[in-house]
């Protein structure tokens, strides 16, 4: 038995998905055969590379299609990011290419979003319709080819799809529809932040049983392991990024995202899945905010192949766990490598535990000191 973990479009195209990397590391630590595929970046890049200008008479569209390949290359260079205006123009031109491609299938498409003009990601009937008519999805020619190759190569018994963002709903269900029609013998599993939010709703009832065999709310490590008839006392493992091709991402160097905790201390947002899990008793024994094992800091996961220069390590928690920054400050040589060009970025919500002085101390001897004026819940430790 084996599983293929998929990250569907549309999500971030500058970094690999942290969710399925974490799941892959956990499953491999427990001797489960596992493979990962970032359909998001592959489908987006292939769509842009193969897009052809058809009946686009305006100057902006013609220029965008003409410069699309050069814009993709420039977004992978450091020089462009020193010129914010040029960077914005490159992104706008790529978004214009995607928008023109999306119009052919009644889709509103960009580097960060995928919506339908006459459908909603929040309507289960629209999602099921997207799965039934998967050939109308603008990414179908690409994800079908990629999946056929991966399934032939890996022969998975299960395929897991991670829905982290609402923008992944339409493409993700198109992938589910394709798998259900072409490979009905393969079991499908769905999870991620979006699925968790839906399942924690007070009126939730599963309308996707025809498409999805297993739905997972919250942390997916132990439920996935249980599907293979195994149990473990450990909750998390080290993320594994070895399956991802970092040369495809639109960033000047590899970015490795990490989650060092689960849950959030705030729990006041109306759409908060943590609040819903607590209210419905679906936390499975976890506290509202669970810190990950310290070993994750020491190793920072299985990194890409030897010789790949990691540009940034990003802590992507929704809120910072108390004690994380002091730990990094005390053991900075173990946590943040001192080689040139490696930075640490924290996108977590700011609170009293995080101070600019700790950010500076974390950068420490590396000479990367974020200015205090830049401290607004985000740490940039650039050289």
ZAVEXVO-562970 format. One record per residue (C-alpha): residue in three letters; x, y, z. Coordinates in steps of 0.02 Angstrom, whole numbers, padded with zeros to 5 digits, always signed. Layout:
// residues N
ALAXYZ...
// end
This chain:
// residues 383
UNK+00000+00000+00000UNK+00060+00174-00043UNK-00006+00351-00055UNK+00019+00496-00174UNK-00001+00667-00092UNK-00057+00809-00205UNK-00059+00998-00189UNK-00187+01062-00318UNK-00192+01235-00400UNK-00204+01378-00358UNK-00088+01414-00212UNK+00082+01493-00184UNK+00199+01474-00332UNK+00355+01533-00242UNK+00374+01391-00116UNK+00331+01206-00096UNK+00178+01156+00006UNK+00223+01134+00188UNK+00072+01026+00228UNK+00104+00877+00116UNK+00292+00891+00150UNK+00255+00870+00334UNK+00140+00722+00302UNK+00268+00640+00187UNK+00404+00653+00319UNK+00290+00578+00452UNK+00233+00434+00343UNK+00409+00394+00284UNK+00470+00394+00463UNK+00343+00255+00492UNK+00394+00156+00337UNK+00242+00202+00231UNK+00276+00215+00045UNK+00235+00395+00001UNK+00258+00514-00147UNK+00221+00701-00165UNK+00168+00804-00316UNK+00148+00992-00320UNK+00019+01006-00459UNK-00001+01189-00417UNK+00167+01251-00479UNK+00177+01126-00622UNK+00004+01167-00691UNK+00026+01354-00671UNK+00196+01360-00754UNK+00145+01244-00895UNK-00013+01344-00928UNK+00089+01504-00943UNK+00224+01424-01049UNK+00101+01348-01174UNK-00025+01492-01178UNK-00054+01568-01350UNK-00125+01738-01388UNK-00293+01721-01474UNK-00391+01875-01528UNK-00305+01984-01400UNK-00298+02150-01488UNK-00251+02261-01341UNK-00070+02312-01317UNK-00059+02249-01138UNK-00111+02071-01186UNK+00006+02063-01335UNK+00152+02124-01229UNK+00109+02003-01088UNK+00106+01851-01203UNK+00265+01907-01289UNK+00361+01927-01125UNK+00288+01779-01028UNK+00441+01665-01035UNK+00562+01806-00995UNK+00452+01860-00849UNK+00455+01683-00778UNK+00645+01680-00788UNK+00664+01852-00709UNK+00554+01807-00562UNK+00684+01674-00520UNK+00826+01801-00509UNK+00880+01907-00361UNK+00906+02065-00462UNK+00721+02089-00500UNK+00674+02099-00316UNK+00783+02252-00292UNK+00668+02344-00414UNK+00492+02337-00340UNK+00409+02427-00486UNK+00481+02308-00615UNK+00432+02161-00506UNK+00252+02222-00498UNK+00247+02243-00686UNK+00310+02066-00715UNK+00178+01994-00599UNK+00041+02097-00682UNK+00091+02034-00854UNK+00088+01853-00797UNK-00081+01881-00716UNK-00142+01952-00881UNK-00088+01794-00971UNK-00178+01686-00844UNK-00333+01796-00851UNK-00342+01777-01041UNK-00323+01589-01024UNK-00458+01582-00892UNK-00585+01677-00996UNK-00589+01533-01120UNK-00665+01422-00984UNK-00765+01555-00889UNK-00634+01561-00751UNK-00558+01707-00657UNK-00377+01654-00649UNK-00219+01734-00578UNK-00060+01683-00489UNK-00153+01685-00324UNK-00334+01646-00362UNK-00451+01533-00460UNK-00635+01573-00463UNK-00784+01547-00578UNK-00895+01685-00646UNK-01054+01582-00623UNK-01008+01465-00481UNK-00949+01472-00301UNK-00816+01374-00207UNK-00933+01374-00057UNK-01073+01285-00149UNK-01058+01096-00142UNK-01165+01075-00298UNK-01045+01186-00396UNK-00896+01087-00334UNK-00977+00922-00382UNK-01019+00996-00552UNK-00836+01045-00571UNK-00785+00866-00535UNK-00911+00796-00660UNK-00851+00916-00797UNK-00665+00909-00756UNK-00618+00921-00940UNK-00678+01102-00940UNK-00551+01150-00807UNK-00408+01255-00881UNK-00280+01145-00792UNK-00351+00979-00855UNK-00224+00949-00996UNK-00082+00968-00872UNK-00140+00880-00714UNK-00207+00732-00813UNK-00038+00706-00897UNK+00058+00726-00734UNK-00058+00609-00637UNK-00053+00475-00771UNK+00137+00473-00762UNK+00144+00472-00573UNK+00013+00336-00553UNK+00100+00227-00681UNK+00267+00255-00595UNK+00215+00243-00412UNK+00059+00135-00420UNK-00024+00213-00266UNK-00171+00131-00179UNK-00224+00299-00106UNK-00216+00479-00169UNK-00224+00619-00042UNK-00269+00798-00090UNK-00229+00943+00024UNK-00351+01089+00017UNK-00265+01232+00107UNK-00347+01380+00021UNK-00517+01418-00053UNK-00431+01453-00220UNK-00388+01267-00230UNK-00569+01208-00222UNK-00615+01206-00407UNK-00453+01131-00471UNK-00445+01008-00326UNK-00619+00941-00363UNK-00580+00931-00548UNK-00433+00820-00500UNK-00549+00715-00391UNK-00671+00695-00535UNK-00531+00640-00652UNK-00465+00512-00527UNK-00639+00443-00492UNK-00674+00418-00678UNK-00502+00360-00737UNK-00442+00266-00582UNK-00597+00209-00485UNK-00496+00077-00392UNK-00388+00209-00304UNK-00451+00271-00136UNK-00459+00460-00117UNK-00421+00558+00041UNK-00449+00745+00068UNK-00392+00858+00208UNK-00312+01025+00245UNK-00367+01190+00319UNK-00514+01214+00199UNK-00585+01040+00230UNK-00561+01064+00417UNK-00657+01228+00413UNK-00801+01146+00321UNK-00809+00994+00434UNK-00809+01103+00591UNK-00964+01196+00534UNK-01118+01167+00644UNK-01224+01107+00496UNK-01092+00997+00412UNK-01148+00841+00322UNK-01037+00759+00193UNK-01100+00793+00016UNK-00942+00725-00067UNK-00952+00540-00025UNK-00961+00495-00210UNK-00793+00580-00242UNK-00697+00565-00078UNK-00676+00403+00019UNK-00598+00480+00175UNK-00612+00658+00243UNK-00488+00713+00377UNK-00515+00859+00495UNK-00368+00937+00584UNK-00198+00854+00592UNK-00182+00721+00461UNK-00030+00622+00518UNK-00111+00493+00631UNK-00273+00471+00530UNK-00170+00438+00373UNK-00061+00315+00467UNK-00218+00227+00529UNK-00277+00203+00349UNK-00125+00091+00325UNK-00163-00008+00483UNK-00028+00069+00590UNK-00022+00169+00751UNK+00104+00286+00827UNK+00118+00386+00987UNK+00209+00529+00900UNK+00103+00669+00829UNK+00222+00745+00703UNK+00381+00710+00607UNK+00509+00804+00506UNK+00451+00882+00342UNK+00522+00803+00186UNK+00551+00913+00033UNK+00650+00790-00072UNK+00509+00763-00199UNK+00497+00945-00252UNK+00587+01026-00398UNK+00641+01194-00328UNK+00693+01259-00499UNK+00509+01273-00547UNK+00458+01394-00411UNK+00449+01581-00444UNK+00577+01635-00315UNK+00762+01683-00324UNK+00807+01529-00221UNK+00730+01383-00126UNK+00611+01432+00014UNK+00575+01300+00146UNK+00415+01332+00246UNK+00397+01253+00419UNK+00258+01242+00546UNK+00320+01235+00725UNK+00151+01227+00811UNK-00032+01186+00783UNK-00180+01293+00827UNK-00192+01474+00878UNK-00205+01565+01043UNK-00324+01696+00969UNK-00474+01585+00922UNK-00590+01734+00896UNK-00609+01732+00707UNK-00784+01676+00656UNK-00711+01555+00527UNK-00578+01485+00645UNK-00564+01294+00628UNK-00481+01280+00799UNK-00631+01361+00881UNK-00746+01243+00787UNK-00648+01089+00836UNK-00652+01141+01019UNK-00838+01176+01011UNK-00878+01007+00932UNK-00747+00908+01028UNK-00647+00859+00874UNK-00474+00901+00940UNK-00438+00717+00976UNK-00356+00755+01141UNK-00246+00897+01081UNK-00237+01061+01173UNK-00296+01218+01081UNK-00117+01256+01038UNK+00008+01114+01023UNK+00195+01142+01010UNK+00292+01028+00895UNK+00440+00925+00957UNK+00602+01024+00977UNK+00691+00905+00857UNK+00606+00992+00711UNK+00713+01146+00745UNK+00877+01052+00753UNK+00855+00964+00588UNK+00739+01082+00491UNK+00676+00934+00392UNK+00749+00836+00250UNK+00811+00969+00133UNK+00826+00959-00057UNK+00966+00865-00142UNK+01144+00905-00092UNK+01207+01061-00178UNK+01041+01154-00173UNK+01062+01323-00091UNK+00920+01358+00030UNK+00876+01542+00020UNK+00748+01563+00159UNK+00673+01457+00297UNK+00500+01520+00339UNK+00404+01487+00499UNK+00223+01489+00439UNK+00123+01469+00600UNK-00039+01564+00618UNK+00022+01622+00789UNK+00190+01610+00872UNK+00213+01481+01009UNK+00280+01558+01169UNK+00463+01517+01186UNK+00502+01488+01002UNK+00605+01646+00978UNK+00701+01626+01141UNK+00742+01449+01087UNK+00805+01510+00920UNK+00902+01647+01008UNK+00987+01524+01125UNK+01027+01395+00991UNK+01039+01502+00835UNK+01188+01410+00763UNK+01087+01249+00763UNK+00928+01328+00695UNK+00981+01459+00568UNK+01129+01413+00462UNK+01264+01544+00448UNK+01307+01524+00266UNK+01281+01681+00160UNK+01110+01715+00090UNK+01007+01608+00208UNK+00868+01703+00296UNK+00733+01666+00423UNK+00557+01733+00397UNK+00416+01725+00524UNK+00239+01761+00463UNK+00155+01727+00629UNK+00039+01844+00723UNK+00132+01960+00841UNK+00106+01960+01028UNK+00200+02001+01187UNK+00314+01851+01172UNK+00394+01917+01012UNK+00509+02067+01025UNK+00621+02149+00893UNK+00772+02119+01005UNK+00740+01932+00995UNK+00730+01940+00807UNK+00898+02028+00801UNK+00970+01901+00923UNK+00904+01759+00815UNK+00997+01829+00665UNK+01142+01858+00785UNK+01316+01826+00720UNK+01252+01808+00542UNK+01240+01997+00527UNK+01056+01995+00478UNK+00972+02126+00587UNK+00791+02169+00544UNK+00754+02353+00580UNK+00635+02384+00725UNK+00524+02489+00612UNK+00489+02335+00507UNK+00421+02237+00655UNK+00235+02217+00622UNK+00208+02032+00656UNK+00332+01982+00522UNK+00518+01950+00540UNK+00636+01975+00395UNK+00812+01917+00430UNK+00888+01960+00263UNK+01073+01980+00246
// end
